[in-house]
Amino acid sequence: MYESDDLKDIKVYTVGTSFVYAESRKAPTVDGVVERTVNGKEARQEEGLSEFETEIAVKVSSIMQQFVCGFDLLRANGQSFVIDVNGWSFVKGNSSYYLTTGRLLADWISNHSKFSRVSKSV
């Protein structure tokens, strides 16, 4: 069994193959405690990904055939492992993510709709 190098869970979110976003949290398995914000939500921080991890994210989204996709990443022993994949997973409470995702979804729907009348003003 692998133990995370930095005791963090990394949540990775993709929208198509052009947008990848990641957040980390203290793994609750460390001490059984989930860190919370003042609003009671789980505390998370934006997390940078390596070029290799970004490539993994794009491949997961493509292989799972999910335009919007989320998965958990574990860093252990100098390597990165995908440990759980969730289709249609969204970042919570991040307006920049919502705006980017909304634009990409509107473009995708417009490009894949036989009616192609979706407003691009999202």
Accessible surface in RSA format (square Angstrom, percent):
REM  Atomic radii and reference values for relative SASA: ProtOr
REM  Chains: A
REM  Algorithm: Lee & Richards
REM  Probe-radius: 1.40
REM  Slices: 20
REM RES _ NUM      All-atoms   Total-Side   Main-Chain    Non-polar    All polar
REM                ABS   REL    ABS   REL    ABS   REL    ABS   REL    ABS   REL
RES MET A   1   240.44 124.5 150.92  99.9  89.52 213.1 126.98 108.0 113.46 150.3
RES TYR A   2   110.94  51.8  97.35  55.4  13.59  35.4  59.74  44.9  51.20  63.1
RES GLU A   3   133.62  76.7 120.09  90.9  13.53  32.2  47.62  92.1  86.00  70.2
RES SER A   4    15.45  13.1   7.51  10.0   7.94  18.3   7.38  15.7   8.07  11.3
RES ASP A   5    86.65  60.7  50.17  49.9  36.48  86.3  31.97  75.2  54.68  54.5
RES ASP A   6    59.29  41.5  38.90  38.7  20.39  48.2  35.29  83.1  24.00  23.9
RES LEU A   7    81.06  45.1  79.51  56.9   1.55   3.9  80.05  56.2   1.01   2.7
RES LYS A   8    59.04  28.8  58.15  35.7   0.89   2.1  26.82  24.1  32.22  34.3
RES ASP A   9    27.12  19.0  25.95  25.8   1.17   2.8   5.72  13.5  21.40  21.3
RES ILE A  10     0.72   0.4   0.60   0.4   0.12   0.3   0.60   0.4   0.12   0.3
RES LYS A  11    26.63  13.0  26.63  16.3   0.00   0.0  11.16  10.0  15.47  16.5
RES VAL A  12     0.72   0.5   0.54   0.5   0.19   0.5   0.54   0.5   0.19   0.5
RES TYR A  13     7.86   3.7   7.86   4.5   0.00   0.0   2.52   1.9   5.34   6.6
RES THR A  14     0.33   0.2   0.33   0.3   0.00   0.0   0.33   0.4   0.00   0.0
RES VAL A  15     0.27   0.2   0.01   0.0   0.26   0.6   0.01   0.0   0.26   0.7
RES GLY A  16     8.32  10.3   0.00   N/A   8.32  10.3   8.31  22.8   0.01   0.0
RES THR A  17    84.11  59.8  64.91  65.8  19.20  45.8  32.53  43.7  51.59  78.0
RES SER A  18    91.46  77.3  52.12  69.6  39.34  90.6  52.80 112.4  38.66  54.2
RES PHE A  19    43.26  21.6  42.07  26.1   1.20   3.1  43.26  26.2   0.00   0.0
RES VAL A  20    37.10  24.4   9.50   8.6  27.60  66.5   9.50   8.3  27.60  74.8
RES TYR A  21    26.39  12.3  22.48  12.8   3.91  10.2  21.98  16.5   4.41   5.4
RES ALA A  22     2.91   2.7   0.18   0.3   2.74   6.2   0.18   0.2   2.74   7.3
RES GLU A  23    15.32   8.8  15.32  11.6   0.00   0.0   0.17   0.3  15.15  12.4
RES SER A  24     1.91   1.6   1.91   2.5   0.00   0.0   0.00   0.0   1.91   2.7
RES ARG A  25    40.91  17.2  40.47  20.6   0.44   1.0   3.19   4.4  37.72  22.9
RES LYS A  26    49.23  24.0  38.30  23.5  10.93  26.0  39.51  35.6   9.72  10.4
RES ALA A  27     7.06   6.5   7.06  10.9   0.00   0.0   7.06   9.9   0.00   0.0
RES PRO A  28    31.01  22.6  29.17  26.6   1.85   6.7  29.59  24.4   1.42   8.8
RES THR A  29   129.23  91.9  95.22  96.5  34.01  81.1  86.10 115.7  43.13  65.2
RES VAL A  30    66.34  43.7  31.68  28.7  34.66  83.5  39.60  34.4  26.75  72.5
RES ASP A  31    86.97  60.9  53.75  53.5  33.22  78.6  39.85  93.8  47.11  47.0
RES GLY A  32    65.03  80.2   0.00   N/A  65.03  80.2  32.83  90.1  32.21  72.1
RES VAL A  33    85.01  55.9  81.84  74.1   3.17   7.7  85.01  73.9   0.00   0.0
RES VAL A  34    52.07  34.3  38.00  34.4  14.08  33.9  38.96  33.9  13.11  35.6
RES GLU A  35    79.71  45.8  72.81  55.1   6.90  16.4  26.90  52.0  52.82  43.1
RES ARG A  36   141.56  59.4 110.86  56.5  30.69  73.1  36.49  49.9 105.07  63.7
RES THR A  37    58.81  41.8  43.94  44.5  14.87  35.4  51.02  68.5   7.79  11.8
RES VAL A  38   156.94 103.3 115.75 104.8  41.19  99.3 124.46 108.1  32.48  88.1
RES ASN A  39   123.92  85.5  90.78  87.7  33.14  79.8  21.39  51.5 102.53  99.1
RES GLY A  40    42.18  52.0   0.00   N/A  42.18  52.0  28.30  77.7  13.88  31.1
RES LYS A  41   127.70  62.3 122.98  75.5   4.72  11.2  75.28  67.8  52.42  55.8
RES GLU A  42    42.87  24.6  28.45  21.5  14.42  34.3  17.32  33.5  25.55  20.9
RES ALA A  43    18.87  17.3  16.83  26.0   2.04   4.6  17.23  24.3   1.64   4.3
RES ARG A  44    69.61  29.2  39.28  20.0  30.34  72.2  15.32  20.9  54.29  32.9
RES GLN A  45    97.00  54.2  91.10  66.6   5.90  14.0  60.00 127.7  37.00  28.1
RES GLU A  46   132.12  75.9 102.02  77.2  30.10  71.7  29.99  58.0 102.13  83.4
RES GLU A  47    25.43  14.6  18.09  13.7   7.34  17.5   2.29   4.4  23.14  18.9
RES GLY A  48    61.90  76.3   0.00   N/A  61.90  76.3  43.55 119.5  18.34  41.1
RES LEU A  49    40.21  22.4   7.99   5.7  32.22  81.0   9.79   6.9  30.43  81.9
RES SER A  50    56.44  47.7  42.92  57.3  13.53  31.2  50.74 108.1   5.70   8.0
RES GLU A  51   139.72  80.2 125.23  94.7  14.49  34.5  52.96 102.4  86.76  70.8
RES PHE A  52   125.64  62.9 121.93  75.5   3.72   9.7 123.40  74.8   2.24   6.4
RES GLU A  53     6.86   3.9   5.75   4.3   1.11   2.7   1.20   2.3   5.66   4.6
RES THR A  54    50.24  35.7  50.24  50.9   0.00   0.0  38.94  52.3  11.30  17.1
RES GLU A  55    82.08  47.1  77.49  58.6   4.60  10.9  33.43  64.7  48.65  39.7
RES ILE A  56    26.20  14.9  25.49  19.0   0.71   1.7  26.11  18.8   0.09   0.2
RES ALA A  57     0.01   0.0   0.00   0.0   0.01   0.0   0.00   0.0   0.01   0.0
RES VAL A  58    40.01  26.3  40.01  36.2   0.00   0.0  40.01  34.8   0.00   0.0
RES LYS A  59   126.90  61.9 125.50  77.0   1.40   3.3  74.44  67.0  52.46  55.9
RES VAL A  60    18.24  12.0  16.30  14.8   1.94   4.7  18.17  15.8   0.06   0.2
RES SER A  61     3.98   3.4   2.40   3.2   1.58   3.6   0.00   0.0   3.98   5.6
RES SER A  62    60.20  50.9  39.83  53.2  20.36  46.9  38.70  82.4  21.50  30.1
RES ILE A  63   133.20  75.8 109.54  81.6  23.67  57.0 116.69  84.0  16.52  44.8
RES MET A  64    94.46  48.9  78.92  52.2  15.54  37.0  60.18  51.2  34.28  45.4
RES GLN A  65   161.87  90.5 130.20  95.2  31.67  75.4  42.32  90.1 119.54  90.7
RES GLN A  66    51.19  28.6  46.47  34.0   4.72  11.2   5.23  11.1  45.96  34.9
RES PHE A  67    46.80  23.4  34.57  21.4  12.23  31.8  38.97  23.6   7.83  22.4
RES VAL A  68     0.00   0.0   0.00   0.0   0.00   0.0   0.00   0.0   0.00   0.0
RES CYS A  69     0.18   0.1   0.16   0.2   0.03   0.1   0.00   0.0   0.18   0.2
RES GLY A  70     0.19   0.2   0.00   N/A   0.19   0.2   0.19   0.5   0.00   0.0
RES PHE A  71     3.33   1.7   0.85   0.5   2.48   6.5   0.85   0.5   2.48   7.1
RES ASP A  72    20.64  14.5  20.64  20.5   0.00   0.0   1.34   3.1  19.30  19.3
RES LEU A  73     2.06   1.1   1.13   0.8   0.93   2.3   1.13   0.8   0.93   2.5
RES LEU A  74    26.16  14.6  26.14  18.7   0.01   0.0  26.16  18.4   0.00   0.0
RES ARG A  75    48.68  20.4  48.02  24.5   0.66   1.6  25.90  35.4  22.79  13.8
RES ALA A  76     0.00   0.0   0.00   0.0   0.00   0.0   0.00   0.0   0.00   0.0
RES ASN A  77   103.08  71.1  74.18  71.7  28.89  69.6  32.29  77.7  70.79  68.4
RES GLY A  78    77.37  95.4   0.00   N/A  77.37  95.4  41.39 113.6  35.99  80.6
RES GLN A  79   104.10  58.2  96.01  70.2   8.09  19.3  31.88  67.9  72.22  54.8
RES SER A  80    25.60  21.6   9.43  12.6  16.17  37.2   0.06   0.1  25.54  35.8
RES PHE A  81    53.82  26.9  50.44  31.2   3.39   8.8  53.82  32.6   0.00   0.0
RES VAL A  82    56.08  36.9  26.97  24.4  29.11  70.1  26.97  23.4  29.11  79.0
RES ILE A  83    99.75  56.8  64.06  47.7  35.69  86.0  71.67  51.6  28.08  76.2
RES ASP A  84    66.10  46.3  58.38  58.1   7.72  18.3  18.64  43.9  47.45  47.3
RES VAL A  85    49.51  32.6  23.87  21.6  25.64  61.8  23.87  20.7  25.64  69.5
RES ASN A  86    59.55  41.1  54.41  52.6   5.13  12.4  21.36  51.4  38.19  36.9
RES GLY A  87    40.45  49.9   0.00   N/A  40.45  49.9   9.97  27.4  30.47  68.2
RES TRP A  88   142.88  57.3 125.49  60.7  17.39  40.8 104.55  55.7  38.33  62.2
RES SER A  89    25.58  21.6  19.08  25.5   6.50  15.0   8.72  18.6  16.85  23.6
RES PHE A  90    71.88  36.0  66.22  41.0   5.66  14.7  66.22  40.1   5.66  16.2
RES VAL A  91     0.53   0.3   0.00   0.0   0.53   1.3   0.00   0.0   0.53   1.4
RES LYS A  92   147.50  72.0 128.49  78.8  19.01  45.3 102.86  92.6  44.64  47.5
RES GLY A  93    66.88  82.5   0.00   N/A  66.88  82.5  30.31  83.2  36.57  81.9
RES ASN A  94    35.90  24.8  31.29  30.2   4.61  11.1   9.25  22.3  26.64  25.7
RES SER A  95    80.93  68.4  74.80  99.8   6.13  14.1  40.07  85.3  40.86  57.2
RES SER A  96    76.71  64.8  71.29  95.1   5.43  12.5  40.59  86.4  36.12  50.6
RES TYR A  97     2.83   1.3   0.65   0.4   2.18   5.7   2.11   1.6   0.72   0.9
RES TYR A  98   103.66  48.4  95.00  54.0   8.66  22.5  77.30  58.1  26.35  32.5
RES LEU A  99    99.92  55.6  98.62  70.6   1.30   3.3  99.75  70.1   0.17   0.5
RES THR A 100    34.20  24.3  34.17  34.6   0.03   0.1  17.88  24.0  16.32  24.7
RES THR A 101     4.15   3.0   4.15   4.2   0.00   0.0   4.15   5.6   0.00   0.0
RES GLY A 102    18.65  23.0   0.00   N/A  18.65  23.0  16.52  45.3   2.13   4.8
RES ARG A 103   118.14  49.6 116.66  59.5   1.48   3.5  49.57  67.7  68.57  41.6
RES LEU A 104    42.28  23.5  40.94  29.3   1.34   3.4  40.94  28.7   1.34   3.6
RES LEU A 105    33.26  18.5  33.26  23.8   0.00   0.0  33.26  23.4   0.00   0.0
RES ALA A 106     7.88   7.2   4.72   7.3   3.16   7.2   7.12  10.0   0.76   2.0
RES ASP A 107    54.11  37.9  54.11  53.9   0.00   0.0  13.82  32.5  40.28  40.2
RES TRP A 108   100.03  40.1  96.60  46.8   3.43   8.1  88.74  47.3  11.28  18.3
RES ILE A 109    77.41  44.1  75.79  56.5   1.62   3.9  77.12  55.5   0.30   0.8
RES SER A 110    11.32   9.6   9.87  13.2   1.45   3.3   0.02   0.1  11.30  15.8
RES ASN A 111   108.87  75.1  74.25  71.8  34.62  83.4  20.06  48.3  88.81  85.8
RES HIS A 112   120.47  65.8  83.18  57.8  37.29  95.4  64.42  66.4  56.05  65.2
RES SER A 113    34.07  28.8  18.68  24.9  15.38  35.4  15.09  32.1  18.98  26.6
RES LYS A 114   181.15  88.4 136.04  83.5  45.10 107.4  91.58  82.4  89.56  95.4
RES PHE A 115   130.00  65.0 115.13  71.3  14.87  38.7 119.10  72.2  10.89  31.2
RES SER A 116    66.57  56.2  45.26  60.4  21.30  49.1  29.35  62.5  37.21  52.1
RES ARG A 117   203.88  85.6 170.10  86.7  33.78  80.4  77.93 106.5 125.95  76.3
RES VAL A 118    54.57  35.9  40.40  36.6  14.17  34.1  45.83  39.8   8.73  23.7
RES SER A 119    65.51  55.4  50.30  67.1  15.21  35.0  52.27 111.3  13.24  18.5
RES LYS A 120   132.92  64.8 101.78  62.5  31.13  74.1  78.43  70.6  54.48  58.0
RES SER A 121   101.58  85.8  64.06  85.5  37.53  86.4  53.53 114.0  48.05  67.3
RES VAL A 122    88.74  58.4  57.63  52.2  31.11  75.0  77.57  67.4  11.17  30.3
END  Absolute sums over single chains surface
CHAIN  1 A     7698.2       5914.8       1783.4       4371.5       3326.7
END  Absolute sums over all chains
TOTAL          7698.2       5914.8       1783.4       4371.5       3326.7
